[in-house]
């Protein structure tokens, strides 16, 4: 594992503990269906984009059931202000507002603190149902992150680009654009999970879940700074949620390889943190969302 500046190495207990959901799909309060990305706050409260149930669930520490904080309790989809359709990405700002990449509705929704299933969200990027490629539109936004200045950064998957929306803006700015997509070094097809670096660096990490790669890419650059692809000689397959730890190590939920991998700071050689990378003896099914709590539990 990666060595830190303190001289210690990062390791995890490989026996996982279920903290949300059961072994079966469903829309009951104790169930999830194709959970997407997750977020853990300072109080160990877990938020889950319950994608196929078209809702976001909140699970307090030790809870056996979740509470719906956005979308329909029953799993209904729609494009009204209170509904979602296949939400994937999630983030919070410094004031406790929740931002959801509402993938199926081609928008990003903002919900106030203490929201519930009847709370109306505010569209802060894109237009409900209006997928498109102009600067006022999104098409299948997968992930969203917000910085300290309330700028939104969005992987606009079907438009093959990463965009930025300033606070209260009606149009986004294209930061990274793959054009028509493809397999060349400066092209990508389906930007998915997104991680911000230091605000002063003007660069982001993101994964391409069809090219089976992840990148560190500077804004408006023609080519990536760094490309990440393999761990234990096995290429990633559908890299999903990504994150950085306080030491600068990059983590990727490698969904179809059934593992979570880590790229140590300044290294492009991945290491398996958990999972076997095989379908015959999987540690878990298809990991999509990853997050750390304040104790560095994964």
Secondary structure, DSSP 8 states (H G I E B T S, - for coil): --B-TTS-B----S-----S--SS---STT--SSEEEEEE-TT--EEEEEGGGTEEEEE-TT-SS-EEEEE-TT----SSTT--SSEEEEEE-TTS-EEEEEGGGTEEEEE-TT--TT---EEEEE-TT---SSTT--SSEEEEEE-TT--EEEEEGGGTEEEEE-TT-SS-EEEEE-TT--SSTT--S-EEEEEE--GGG-EEEEEETTTTEEEEEETT-SS-SEEE-EETTEE-SSEEEEEE-TTS-EEEEEGGGTEEEEE-TT---EEEEEE-S-SSS-SSS--------TT---
